[in-house]
Amino acid sequence: MKHILILFLFVIPFIGFSQDCDVTAFEAHEVIEQEVTVCGVLMQVASPKGIKGNPTYLNLGMRYPDHPFSVVIWGSDFMKFPMELLKSYEGKQIAVTGVVAEYRGKPQIVVKEPGQIRVLEE
C-alpha cells in the first residue's frame, strides 16, 4: 500500500513532463540561478495582505508552508494576470519558465509576463 501511495503522490503527477519541463517543483532547488522550465501541480494561489510589493504566490507541489516551489507575481505586474485565470489553474499541472532564485531556503521564479506560465493539461 505504501508503494502505491508513493507512486500516486510523486510519479503519476509528473508523467508527461519530460518533453515540456526541465525539472519538477520538487527538483527546482537543484537549478538555482539557472533559466529553466519548472513543472508541478498548482496547489495554491495566495495574495497575502500587508507584504511589501503586494506579491501573489502560486505554490506548486503542496500548499504553504510545505510547498517545494513558488511562482511570484509582484503587484506591479499583477494586472497582466487575472486572478480568475490563476485560480482556474489550481489543481492543474503547469509549466513555469524563468530564472530560479532562492528565497528563505525555497526555490522560486518571479514571472513578469503571462507567457511564462502554461497549463499542461486542460
VEXTI-279934 format. One record per atom (N, C-alpha, C, O): residue number from 1; chain; atom name; x, y, z. Coordinates in steps of 0.02 Angstrom, whole numbers, plus 50000, padded with zeros to 5 digits. Layout:
BEGIN
[r NUM, 'A', 'CA', [X, Y, Z]]
...
//
This chain:
BEGIN
[r 1, 'A', 'N', [50041, 49940, 50000]]
[r 1, 'A', 'CA', [50000, 50000, 50000]]
[r 1, 'A', 'C', [50043, 50063, 50000]]
[r 1, 'A', 'O', [50028, 50112, 49966]]
[r 2, 'A', 'N', [50098, 50061, 50039]]
[r 2, 'A', 'CA', [50143, 50119, 50043]]
[r 2, 'A', 'C', [50172, 50135, 49974]]
[r 2, 'A', 'O', [50179, 50194, 49957]]
[r 3, 'A', 'N', [50189, 50084, 49936]]
[r 3, 'A', 'CA', [50219, 50095, 49869]]
[r 3, 'A', 'C', [50168, 50126, 49821]]
[r 3, 'A', 'O', [50187, 50166, 49778]]
[r 4, 'A', 'N', [50106, 50107, 49828]]
[r 4, 'A', 'CA', [50054, 50136, 49785]]
[r 4, 'A', 'C', [50045, 50210, 49801]]
[r 4, 'A', 'O', [50037, 50251, 49756]]
[r 5, 'A', 'N', [50046, 50227, 49865]]
[r 5, 'A', 'CA', [50039, 50297, 49886]]
[r 5, 'A', 'C', [50098, 50339, 49860]]
[r 5, 'A', 'O', [50088, 50394, 49836]]
[r 6, 'A', 'N', [50158, 50313, 49864]]
[r 6, 'A', 'CA', [50217, 50348, 49838]]
[r 6, 'A', 'C', [50210, 50358, 49763]]
[r 6, 'A', 'O', [50225, 50412, 49737]]
[r 7, 'A', 'N', [50189, 50307, 49728]]
[r 7, 'A', 'CA', [50179, 50312, 49655]]
[r 7, 'A', 'C', [50127, 50366, 49640]]
[r 7, 'A', 'O', [50138, 50407, 49595]]
[r 8, 'A', 'N', [50072, 50366, 49676]]
[r 8, 'A', 'CA', [50018, 50415, 49664]]
[r 8, 'A', 'C', [50041, 50486, 49679]]
[r 8, 'A', 'O', [50026, 50532, 49640]]
[r 9, 'A', 'N', [50077, 50497, 49733]]
[r 9, 'A', 'CA', [50097, 50564, 49753]]
[r 9, 'A', 'C', [50155, 50593, 49713]]
[r 9, 'A', 'O', [50157, 50653, 49700]]
[r 10, 'A', 'N', [50203, 50551, 49694]]
[r 10, 'A', 'CA', [50264, 50578, 49666]]
[r 10, 'A', 'C', [50279, 50560, 49593]]
[r 10, 'A', 'O', [50316, 50596, 49560]]
[r 11, 'A', 'N', [50251, 50507, 49568]]
[r 11, 'A', 'CA', [50267, 50486, 49499]]
[r 11, 'A', 'C', [50211, 50505, 49451]]
[r 11, 'A', 'O', [50224, 50537, 49400]]
[r 12, 'A', 'N', [50151, 50486, 49465]]
[r 12, 'A', 'CA', [50096, 50498, 49419]]
[r 12, 'A', 'C', [50087, 50572, 49402]]
[r 12, 'A', 'O', [50075, 50587, 49344]]
[r 13, 'A', 'N', [50092, 50619, 49451]]
[r 13, 'A', 'CA', [50083, 50690, 49432]]
[r 13, 'A', 'C', [50133, 50716, 49382]]
[r 13, 'A', 'O', [50121, 50767, 49350]]
[r 14, 'A', 'N', [50190, 50681, 49373]]
[r 14, 'A', 'CA', [50243, 50707, 49330]]
[r 14, 'A', 'C', [50248, 50670, 49264]]
[r 14, 'A', 'O', [50292, 50685, 49224]]
[r 15, 'A', 'N', [50205, 50621, 49252]]
[r 15, 'A', 'CA', [50205, 50586, 49188]]
[r 15, 'A', 'C', [50188, 50637, 49133]]
[r 15, 'A', 'O', [50139, 50674, 49139]]
[r 16, 'A', 'N', [50228, 50638, 49081]]
[r 16, 'A', 'CA', [50216, 50684, 49026]]
[r 16, 'A', 'C', [50255, 50750, 49033]]
[r 16, 'A', 'O', [50253, 50790, 48987]]
[r 17, 'A', 'N', [50288, 50761, 49089]]
[r 17, 'A', 'CA', [50325, 50823, 49098]]
[r 17, 'A', 'C', [50390, 50824, 49059]]
[r 17, 'A', 'O', [50416, 50878, 49044]]
[r 18, 'A', 'N', [50418, 50766, 49043]]
[r 18, 'A', 'CA', [50485, 50764, 49015]]
[r 18, 'A', 'C', [50494, 50806, 48952]]
[r 18, 'A', 'O', [50548, 50835, 48943]]
[r 19, 'A', 'N', [50444, 50811, 48910]]
[r 19, 'A', 'CA', [50451, 50850, 48849]]
[r 19, 'A', 'C', [50443, 50925, 48860]]
[r 19, 'A', 'O', [50473, 50965, 48824]]
[r 20, 'A', 'N', [50404, 50944, 48910]]
[r 20, 'A', 'CA', [50389, 51014, 48922]]
[r 20, 'A', 'C', [50430, 51045, 48978]]
[r 20, 'A', 'O', [50432, 51107, 48983]]
[r 21, 'A', 'N', [50464, 51005, 49018]]
[r 21, 'A', 'CA', [50494, 51031, 49079]]
[r 21, 'A', 'C', [50566, 51008, 49087]]
[r 21, 'A', 'O', [50587, 50954, 49065]]
[r 22, 'A', 'N', [50604, 51053, 49119]]
[r 22, 'A', 'CA', [50674, 51035, 49136]]
[r 22, 'A', 'C', [50677, 51000, 49203]]
[r 22, 'A', 'O', [50714, 50952, 49212]]
[r 23, 'A', 'N', [50637, 51024, 49252]]
[r 23, 'A', 'CA', [50636, 50995, 49319]]
[r 23, 'A', 'C', [50565, 51000, 49347]]
[r 23, 'A', 'O', [50524, 51039, 49323]]
[r 24, 'A', 'N', [50552, 50959, 49398]]
[r 24, 'A', 'CA', [50488, 50964, 49434]]
[r 24, 'A', 'C', [50495, 51014, 49490]]
[r 24, 'A', 'O', [50551, 51036, 49506]]
[r 25, 'A', 'N', [50439, 51033, 49519]]
[r 25, 'A', 'CA', [50440, 51079, 49576]]
[r 25, 'A', 'C', [50482, 51051, 49633]]
[r 25, 'A', 'O', [50513, 51089, 49670]]
[r 26, 'A', 'N', [50484, 50985, 49641]]
[r 26, 'A', 'CA', [50522, 50953, 49694]]
[r 26, 'A', 'C', [50597, 50952, 49679]]
[r 26, 'A', 'O', [50637, 50940, 49725]]
[r 27, 'A', 'N', [50617, 50964, 49617]]
[r 27, 'A', 'CA', [50688, 50963, 49597]]
[r 27, 'A', 'C', [50716, 51033, 49587]]
[r 27, 'A', 'O', [50775, 51041, 49575]]
[r 28, 'A', 'N', [50674, 51084, 49590]]
[r 28, 'A', 'CA', [50694, 51153, 49573]]
[r 28, 'A', 'C', [50752, 51179, 49615]]
[r 28, 'A', 'O', [50790, 51222, 49592]]
[r 29, 'A', 'N', [50760, 51154, 49676]]
[r 29, 'A', 'CA', [50816, 51175, 49718]]
[r 29, 'A', 'C', [50884, 51157, 49688]]
[r 29, 'A', 'O', [50935, 51183, 49709]]
[r 30, 'A', 'N', [50884, 51112, 49639]]
[r 30, 'A', 'CA', [50946, 51090, 49607]]
[r 30, 'A', 'C', [50969, 51136, 49551]]
[r 30, 'A', 'O', [51024, 51128, 49525]]
[r 31, 'A', 'N', [50927, 51185, 49532]]
[r 31, 'A', 'CA', [50943, 51227, 49474]]
[r 31, 'A', 'C', [50940, 51302, 49491]]
[r 31, 'A', 'O', [50920, 51343, 49449]]
[r 32, 'A', 'N', [50960, 51319, 49551]]
[r 32, 'A', 'CA', [50961, 51389, 49572]]
[r 32, 'A', 'C', [51006, 51429, 49525]]
[r 32, 'A', 'O', [51060, 51406, 49507]]
[r 33, 'A', 'N', [50983, 51488, 49505]]
[r 33, 'A', 'CA', [51018, 51535, 49461]]
[r 33, 'A', 'C', [51020, 51512, 49388]]
[r 33, 'A', 'O', [51060, 51538, 49349]]
[r 34, 'A', 'N', [50980, 51463, 49370]]
[r 34, 'A', 'CA', [50976, 51440, 49301]]
[r 34, 'A', 'C', [50907, 51456, 49272]]
[r 34, 'A', 'O', [50857, 51456, 49308]]
[r 35, 'A', 'N', [50905, 51470, 49207]]
[r 35, 'A', 'CA', [50841, 51481, 49174]]
[r 35, 'A', 'C', [50816, 51413, 49149]]
[r 35, 'A', 'O', [50848, 51380, 49108]]
[r 36, 'A', 'N', [50759, 51392, 49176]]
[r 36, 'A', 'CA', [50731, 51327, 49161]]
[r 36, 'A', 'C', [50655, 51331, 49159]]
[r 36, 'A', 'O', [50625, 51383, 49173]]
[r 37, 'A', 'N', [50625, 51275, 49141]]
[r 37, 'A', 'CA', [50553, 51267, 49147]]
[r 37, 'A', 'C', [50540, 51218, 49203]]
[r 37, 'A', 'O', [50562, 51160, 49201]]
[r 38, 'A', 'N', [50503, 51241, 49253]]
[r 38, 'A', 'CA', [50485, 51200, 49311]]
[r 38, 'A', 'C', [50412, 51181, 49306]]
[r 38, 'A', 'O', [50370, 51222, 49289]]
[r 39, 'A', 'N', [50397, 51117, 49319]]
[r 39, 'A', 'CA', [50329, 51093, 49315]]
[r 39, 'A', 'C', [50305, 51064, 49381]]
[r 39, 'A', 'O', [50344, 51036, 49420]]
[r 40, 'A', 'N', [50241, 51072, 49393]]
[r 40, 'A', 'CA', [50211, 51043, 49453]]
[r 40, 'A', 'C', [50137, 51059, 49454]]
[r 40, 'A', 'O', [50112, 51097, 49413]]
[r 41, 'A', 'N', [50103, 51029, 49502]]
[r 41, 'A', 'CA', [50032, 51041, 49511]]
[r 41, 'A', 'C', [50024, 51104, 49553]]
[r 41, 'A', 'O', [50053, 51110, 49607]]
[r 42, 'A', 'N', [49985, 51152, 49528]]
[r 42, 'A', 'CA', [49972, 51213, 49565]]
[r 42, 'A', 'C', [49923, 51197, 49620]]
[r 42, 'A', 'O', [49865, 51182, 49608]]
[r 43, 'A', 'N', [49948, 51201, 49682]]
[r 43, 'A', 'CA', [49907, 51183, 49740]]
[r 43, 'A', 'C', [49874, 51243, 49773]]
[r 43, 'A', 'O', [49824, 51235, 49807]]
[r 44, 'A', 'N', [49902, 51303, 49763]]
[r 44, 'A', 'CA', [49876, 51361, 49799]]
[r 44, 'A', 'C', [49894, 51426, 49764]]
[r 44, 'A', 'O', [49951, 51435, 49743]]
[r 45, 'A', 'N', [49845, 51470, 49758]]
[r 45, 'A', 'CA', [49857, 51539, 49736]]
[r 45, 'A', 'C', [49843, 51582, 49797]]
[r 45, 'A', 'O', [49787, 51581, 49824]]
[r 46, 'A', 'N', [49892, 51621, 49819]]
[r 46, 'A', 'CA', [49884, 51661, 49880]]
[r 46, 'A', 'C', [49910, 51731, 49870]]
[r 46, 'A', 'O', [49964, 51742, 49841]]
[r 47, 'A', 'N', [49870, 51780, 49894]]
[r 47, 'A', 'CA', [49890, 51850, 49893]]
[r 47, 'A', 'C', [49885, 51877, 49964]]
[r 47, 'A', 'O', [49837, 51911, 49981]]
[r 48, 'A', 'N', [49935, 51862, 50005]]
[r 48, 'A', 'CA', [49932, 51885, 50075]]
[r 48, 'A', 'C', [49934, 51961, 50080]]
[r 48, 'A', 'O', [49969, 51994, 50042]]
[r 49, 'A', 'N', [49897, 51987, 50127]]
[r 49, 'A', 'CA', [49893, 52059, 50137]]
[r 49, 'A', 'C', [49952, 52083, 50180]]
[r 49, 'A', 'O', [49978, 52047, 50222]]
[r 50, 'A', 'N', [49972, 52146, 50168]]
[r 50, 'A', 'CA', [50022, 52178, 50210]]
[r 50, 'A', 'C', [50094, 52162, 50195]]
[r 50, 'A', 'O', [50138, 52177, 50235]]
[r 51, 'A', 'N', [50108, 52131, 50137]]
[r 51, 'A', 'CA', [50177, 52116, 50118]]
[r 51, 'A', 'C', [50199, 52168, 50067]]
[r 51, 'A', 'O', [50164, 52181, 50018]]
[r 52, 'A', 'N', [50258, 52196, 50079]]
[r 52, 'A', 'CA', [50285, 52247, 50033]]
[r 52, 'A', 'C', [50289, 52220, 49962]]
[r 52, 'A', 'O', [50313, 52164, 49951]]
[r 53, 'A', 'N', [50265, 52259, 49914]]
[r 53, 'A', 'CA', [50266, 52239, 49844]]
[r 53, 'A', 'C', [50204, 52202, 49822]]
[r 53, 'A', 'O', [50196, 52187, 49762]]
[r 54, 'A', 'N', [50158, 52187, 49869]]
[r 54, 'A', 'CA', [50095, 52153, 49853]]
[r 54, 'A', 'C', [50102, 52091, 49810]]
[r 54, 'A', 'O', [50073, 52087, 49756]]
[r 55, 'A', 'N', [50142, 52042, 49832]]
[r 55, 'A', 'CA', [50151, 51983, 49791]]
[r 55, 'A', 'C', [50091, 51936, 49791]]
[r 55, 'A', 'O', [50052, 51935, 49839]]
[r 56, 'A', 'N', [50085, 51898, 49738]]
[r 56, 'A', 'CA', [50040, 51841, 49734]]
[r 56, 'A', 'C', [50084, 51780, 49724]]
[r 56, 'A', 'O', [50130, 51781, 49682]]
[r 57, 'A', 'N', [50071, 51728, 49762]]
[r 57, 'A', 'CA', [50111, 51668, 49759]]
[r 57, 'A', 'C', [50071, 51611, 49729]]
[r 57, 'A', 'O', [50013, 51600, 49747]]
[r 58, 'A', 'N', [50102, 51575, 49683]]
[r 58, 'A', 'CA', [50075, 51513, 49657]]
[r 58, 'A', 'C', [50118, 51457, 49686]]
[r 58, 'A', 'O', [50176, 51449, 49666]]
[r 59, 'A', 'N', [50091, 51419, 49732]]
[r 59, 'A', 'CA', [50130, 51367, 49766]]
[r 59, 'A', 'C', [50118, 51300, 49731]]
[r 59, 'A', 'O', [50062, 51276, 49725]]
[r 60, 'A', 'N', [50173, 51270, 49708]]
[r 60, 'A', 'CA', [50170, 51207, 49672]]
[r 60, 'A', 'C', [50189, 51150, 49718]]
[r 60, 'A', 'O', [50229, 51157, 49763]]
[r 61, 'A', 'N', [50159, 51092, 49704]]
[r 61, 'A', 'CA', [50176, 51031, 49740]]
[r 61, 'A', 'C', [50138, 51021, 49804]]
[r 61, 'A', 'O', [50112, 50967, 49817]]
[r 62, 'A', 'N', [50135, 51073, 49845]]
[r 62, 'A', 'CA', [50099, 51071, 49909]]
[r 62, 'A', 'C', [50078, 51143, 49926]]
[r 62, 'A', 'O', [50100, 51191, 49894]]
[r 63, 'A', 'N', [50035, 51149, 49976]]
[r 63, 'A', 'CA', [50014, 51215, 49999]]
[r 63, 'A', 'C', [50065, 51244, 50047]]
[r 63, 'A', 'O', [50104, 51207, 50077]]
[r 64, 'A', 'N', [50065, 51310, 50054]]
[r 64, 'A', 'CA', [50107, 51345, 50103]]
[r 64, 'A', 'C', [50091, 51318, 50173]]
[r 64, 'A', 'O', [50032, 51310, 50188]]
[r 65, 'A', 'N', [50139, 51304, 50214]]
[r 65, 'A', 'CA', [50211, 51318, 50210]]
[r 65, 'A', 'C', [50253, 51259, 50186]]
[r 65, 'A', 'O', [50314, 51262, 50187]]
[r 66, 'A', 'N', [50220, 51205, 50163]]
[r 66, 'A', 'CA', [50257, 51144, 50144]]
[r 66, 'A', 'C', [50274, 51140, 50070]]
[r 66, 'A', 'O', [50301, 51090, 50048]]
[r 67, 'A', 'N', [50259, 51192, 50033]]
[r 67, 'A', 'CA', [50270, 51193, 49960]]
[r 67, 'A', 'C', [50345, 51188, 49945]]
[r 67, 'A', 'O', [50386, 51219, 49979]]
[r 68, 'A', 'N', [50363, 51150, 49893]]
[r 68, 'A', 'CA', [50434, 51146, 49874]]
[r 68, 'A', 'C', [50456, 51201, 49827]]
[r 68, 'A', 'O', [50516, 51212, 49816]]
[r 69, 'A', 'N', [50407, 51238, 49798]]
[r 69, 'A', 'CA', [50423, 51287, 49746]]
[r 69, 'A', 'C', [50367, 51338, 49741]]
[r 69, 'A', 'O', [50308, 51321, 49748]]
[r 70, 'A', 'N', [50386, 51401, 49728]]
[r 70, 'A', 'CA', [50336, 51454, 49719]]
[r 70, 'A', 'C', [50350, 51494, 49655]]
[r 70, 'A', 'O', [50407, 51501, 49633]]
[r 71, 'A', 'N', [50296, 51518, 49627]]
[r 71, 'A', 'CA', [50298, 51568, 49573]]
[r 71, 'A', 'C', [50276, 51632, 49606]]
[r 71, 'A', 'O', [50227, 51633, 49643]]
[r 72, 'A', 'N', [50313, 51687, 49594]]
[r 72, 'A', 'CA', [50296, 51751, 49624]]
[r 72, 'A', 'C', [50276, 51800, 49569]]
[r 72, 'A', 'O', [50311, 51808, 49519]]
[r 73, 'A', 'N', [50219, 51832, 49580]]
[r 73, 'A', 'CA', [50197, 51886, 49536]]
[r 73, 'A', 'C', [50192, 51949, 49579]]
[r 73, 'A', 'O', [50151, 51952, 49625]]
[r 74, 'A', 'N', [50234, 51998, 49566]]
[r 74, 'A', 'CA', [50234, 52059, 49605]]
[r 74, 'A', 'C', [50174, 52102, 49586]]
[r 74, 'A', 'O', [50148, 52098, 49530]]
[r 75, 'A', 'N', [50152, 52142, 49633]]
[r 75, 'A', 'CA', [50094, 52185, 49623]]
[r 75, 'A', 'C', [50099, 52228, 49561]]
[r 75, 'A', 'O', [50049, 52242, 49528]]
[r 76, 'A', 'N', [50159, 52251, 49545]]
[r 76, 'A', 'CA', [50169, 52294, 49487]]
[r 76, 'A', 'C', [50154, 52259, 49421]]
[r 76, 'A', 'O', [50141, 52292, 49370]]
[r 77, 'A', 'N', [50156, 52192, 49420]]
[r 77, 'A', 'CA', [50142, 52153, 49360]]
[r 77, 'A', 'C', [50075, 52117, 49363]]
[r 77, 'A', 'O', [50054, 52085, 49315]]
[r 78, 'A', 'N', [50042, 52121, 49420]]
[r 78, 'A', 'CA', [49982, 52079, 49432]]
[r 78, 'A', 'C', [49926, 52093, 49383]]
[r 78, 'A', 'O', [49888, 52046, 49367]]
[r 79, 'A', 'N', [49917, 52153, 49359]]
[r 79, 'A', 'CA', [49862, 52168, 49313]]
[r 79, 'A', 'C', [49865, 52127, 49249]]
[r 79, 'A', 'O', [49815, 52119, 49214]]
[r 80, 'A', 'N', [49924, 52101, 49233]]
[r 80, 'A', 'CA', [49932, 52059, 49173]]
[r 80, 'A', 'C', [49905, 51988, 49184]]
[r 80, 'A', 'O', [49895, 51950, 49137]]
[r 81, 'A', 'N', [49893, 51970, 49248]]
[r 81, 'A', 'CA', [49874, 51902, 49267]]
[r 81, 'A', 'C', [49806, 51904, 49303]]
[r 81, 'A', 'O', [49804, 51913, 49363]]
[r 82, 'A', 'N', [49751, 51896, 49267]]
[r 82, 'A', 'CA', [49685, 51898, 49301]]
[r 82, 'A', 'C', [49680, 51843, 49355]]
[r 82, 'A', 'O', [49695, 51785, 49343]]
[r 83, 'A', 'N', [49658, 51863, 49414]]
[r 83, 'A', 'CA', [49652, 51817, 49470]]
[r 83, 'A', 'C', [49607, 51758, 49453]]
[r 83, 'A', 'O', [49621, 51701, 49474]]
[r 84, 'A', 'N', [49553, 51770, 49417]]
[r 84, 'A', 'CA', [49507, 51715, 49399]]
[r 84, 'A', 'C', [49544, 51662, 49357]]
[r 84, 'A', 'O', [49533, 51602, 49366]]
[r 85, 'A', 'N', [49587, 51685, 49312]]
[r 85, 'A', 'CA', [49626, 51639, 49271]]
[r 85, 'A', 'C', [49675, 51599, 49314]]
[r 85, 'A', 'O', [49679, 51538, 49307]]
[r 86, 'A', 'N', [49711, 51634, 49358]]
[r 86, 'A', 'CA', [49759, 51599, 49402]]
[r 86, 'A', 'C', [49723, 51548, 49445]]
[r 86, 'A', 'O', [49747, 51492, 49453]]
[r 87, 'A', 'N', [49667, 51567, 49474]]
[r 87, 'A', 'CA', [49629, 51521, 49517]]
[r 87, 'A', 'C', [49605, 51460, 49477]]
[r 87, 'A', 'O', [49599, 51405, 49504]]
[r 88, 'A', 'N', [49590, 51470, 49412]]
[r 88, 'A', 'CA', [49566, 51414, 49371]]
[r 88, 'A', 'C', [49622, 51363, 49359]]
[r 88, 'A', 'O', [49608, 51306, 49339]]
[r 89, 'A', 'N', [49684, 51382, 49370]]
[r 89, 'A', 'CA', [49741, 51336, 49362]]
[r 89, 'A', 'C', [49750, 51290, 49422]]
[r 89, 'A', 'O', [49786, 51240, 49417]]
[r 90, 'A', 'N', [49719, 51306, 49479]]
[r 90, 'A', 'CA', [49729, 51265, 49539]]
[r 90, 'A', 'C', [49709, 51193, 49525]]
[r 90, 'A', 'O', [49657, 51179, 49496]]
[r 91, 'A', 'N', [49752, 51147, 49548]]
[r 91, 'A', 'CA', [49741, 51076, 49537]]
[r 91, 'A', 'C', [49765, 51050, 49470]]
[r 91, 'A', 'O', [49761, 50991, 49456]]
[r 92, 'A', 'N', [49791, 51095, 49429]]
[r 92, 'A', 'CA', [49815, 51076, 49363]]
[r 92, 'A', 'C', [49892, 51077, 49361]]
[r 92, 'A', 'O', [49924, 51111, 49400]]
[r 93, 'A', 'N', [49919, 51038, 49315]]
[r 93, 'A', 'CA', [49991, 51037, 49304]]
[r 93, 'A', 'C', [50009, 51097, 49262]]
[r 93, 'A', 'O', [49980, 51108, 49208]]
[r 94, 'A', 'N', [50056, 51136, 49286]]
[r 94, 'A', 'CA', [50078, 51195, 49249]]
[r 94, 'A', 'C', [50153, 51193, 49238]]
[r 94, 'A', 'O', [50189, 51157, 49274]]
[r 95, 'A', 'N', [50175, 51230, 49189]]
[r 95, 'A', 'CA', [50246, 51239, 49174]]
[r 95, 'A', 'C', [50261, 51313, 49181]]
[r 95, 'A', 'O', [50225, 51355, 49154]]
[r 96, 'A', 'N', [50316, 51329, 49215]]
[r 96, 'A', 'CA', [50336, 51398, 49227]]
[r 96, 'A', 'C', [50408, 51406, 49204]]
[r 96, 'A', 'O', [50452, 51368, 49225]]
[r 97, 'A', 'N', [50421, 51456, 49162]]
[r 97, 'A', 'CA', [50488, 51467, 49136]]
[r 97, 'A', 'C', [50517, 51532, 49163]]
[r 97, 'A', 'O', [50483, 51583, 49164]]
[r 98, 'A', 'N', [50579, 51528, 49185]]
[r 98, 'A', 'CA', [50614, 51586, 49210]]
[r 98, 'A', 'C', [50677, 51565, 49247]]
[r 98, 'A', 'O', [50696, 51507, 49247]]
[r 99, 'A', 'N', [50708, 51615, 49279]]
[r 99, 'A', 'CA', [50769, 51602, 49318]]
[r 99, 'A', 'C', [50748, 51583, 49389]]
[r 99, 'A', 'O', [50711, 51619, 49422]]
[r 100, 'A', 'N', [50773, 51526, 49412]]
[r 100, 'A', 'CA', [50758, 51503, 49479]]
[r 100, 'A', 'C', [50803, 51539, 49529]]
[r 100, 'A', 'O', [50864, 51540, 49522]]
[r 101, 'A', 'N', [50771, 51570, 49578]]
[r 101, 'A', 'CA', [50807, 51603, 49633]]
[r 101, 'A', 'C', [50788, 51566, 49697]]
[r 101, 'A', 'O', [50743, 51525, 49698]]
[r 102, 'A', 'N', [50824, 51583, 49750]]
[r 102, 'A', 'CA', [50809, 51553, 49815]]
[r 102, 'A', 'C', [50790, 51609, 49863]]
[r 102, 'A', 'O', [50824, 51660, 49867]]
[r 103, 'A', 'N', [50735, 51599, 49899]]
[r 103, 'A', 'CA', [50713, 51647, 49949]]
[r 103, 'A', 'C', [50694, 51609, 50012]]
[r 103, 'A', 'O', [50650, 51566, 50011]]
[r 104, 'A', 'N', [50728, 51624, 50066]]
[r 104, 'A', 'CA', [50716, 51590, 50130]]
[r 104, 'A', 'C', [50719, 51514, 50124]]
[r 104, 'A', 'O', [50679, 51478, 50152]]
[r 105, 'A', 'N', [50769, 51491, 50085]]
[r 105, 'A', 'CA', [50781, 51420, 50079]]
[r 105, 'A', 'C', [50738, 51382, 50029]]
[r 105, 'A', 'O', [50743, 51322, 50023]]
[r 106, 'A', 'N', [50694, 51419, 49994]]
[r 106, 'A', 'CA', [50650, 51385, 49945]]
[r 106, 'A', 'C', [50660, 51415, 49877]]
[r 106, 'A', 'O', [50669, 51476, 49870]]
[r 107, 'A', 'N', [50657, 51374, 49824]]
[r 107, 'A', 'CA', [50663, 51399, 49756]]
[r 107, 'A', 'C', [50600, 51434, 49733]]
[r 107, 'A', 'O', [50544, 51416, 49752]]
[r 108, 'A', 'N', [50610, 51484, 49690]]
[r 108, 'A', 'CA', [50554, 51520, 49661]]
[r 108, 'A', 'C', [50573, 51550, 49595]]
[r 108, 'A', 'O', [50632, 51559, 49580]]
[r 109, 'A', 'N', [50523, 51565, 49555]]
[r 109, 'A', 'CA', [50532, 51602, 49493]]
[r 109, 'A', 'C', [50486, 51663, 49497]]
[r 109, 'A', 'O', [50427, 51656, 49513]]
[r 110, 'A', 'N', [50512, 51721, 49483]]
[r 110, 'A', 'CA', [50472, 51782, 49478]]
[r 110, 'A', 'C', [50451, 51788, 49405]]
[r 110, 'A', 'O', [50494, 51790, 49361]]
[r 111, 'A', 'N', [50386, 51791, 49393]]
[r 111, 'A', 'CA', [50361, 51798, 49325]]
[r 111, 'A', 'C', [50336, 51870, 49314]]
[r 111, 'A', 'O', [50308, 51901, 49359]]
[r 112, 'A', 'N', [50347, 51894, 49253]]
[r 112, 'A', 'CA', [50326, 51961, 49235]]
[r 112, 'A', 'C', [50275, 51961, 49178]]
[r 112, 'A', 'O', [50240, 52011, 49168]]
[r 113, 'A', 'N', [50271, 51906, 49141]]
[r 113, 'A', 'CA', [50227, 51901, 49083]]
[r 113, 'A', 'C', [50186, 51836, 49087]]
[r 113, 'A', 'O', [50212, 51785, 49107]]
[r 114, 'A', 'N', [50123, 51839, 49067]]
[r 114, 'A', 'CA', [50081, 51779, 49068]]
[r 114, 'A', 'C', [50109, 51720, 49027]]
[r 114, 'A', 'O', [50097, 51662, 49044]]
[r 115, 'A', 'N', [50146, 51735, 48975]]
[r 115, 'A', 'CA', [50175, 51682, 48933]]
[r 115, 'A', 'C', [50226, 51639, 48969]]
[r 115, 'A', 'O', [50245, 51586, 48944]]
[r 116, 'A', 'N', [50247, 51659, 49028]]
[r 116, 'A', 'CA', [50294, 51619, 49067]]
[r 116, 'A', 'C', [50259, 51560, 49102]]
[r 116, 'A', 'O', [50293, 51515, 49127]]
[r 117, 'A', 'N', [50192, 51561, 49103]]
[r 117, 'A', 'CA', [50154, 51509, 49136]]
[r 117, 'A', 'C', [50110, 51474, 49084]]
[r 117, 'A', 'O', [50073, 51507, 49047]]
[r 118, 'A', 'N', [50114, 51407, 49082]]
[r 118, 'A', 'CA', [50072, 51369, 49036]]
[r 118, 'A', 'C', [50038, 51312, 49075]]
[r 118, 'A', 'O', [50068, 51281, 49119]]
[r 119, 'A', 'N', [49976, 51298, 49058]]
[r 119, 'A', 'CA', [49941, 51240, 49085]]
[r 119, 'A', 'C', [49958, 51181, 49042]]
[r 119, 'A', 'O', [49954, 51185, 48980]]
[r 120, 'A', 'N', [49977, 51125, 49073]]
[r 120, 'A', 'CA', [49997, 51065, 49035]]
[r 120, 'A', 'C', [49939, 51019, 49022]]
[r 120, 'A', 'O', [49942, 50976, 48977]]
[r 121, 'A', 'N', [49885, 51026, 49059]]
[r 121, 'A', 'CA', [49826, 50985, 49047]]
[r 121, 'A', 'C', [49765, 51028, 49054]]
[r 121, 'A', 'O', [49764, 51075, 49094]]
[r 122, 'A', 'N', [49715, 51013, 49018]]
[r 122, 'A', 'CA', [49652, 51050, 49023]]
[r 122, 'A', 'C', [49598, 51005, 49049]]
[r 122, 'A', 'O', [49541, 51027, 49057]]
//
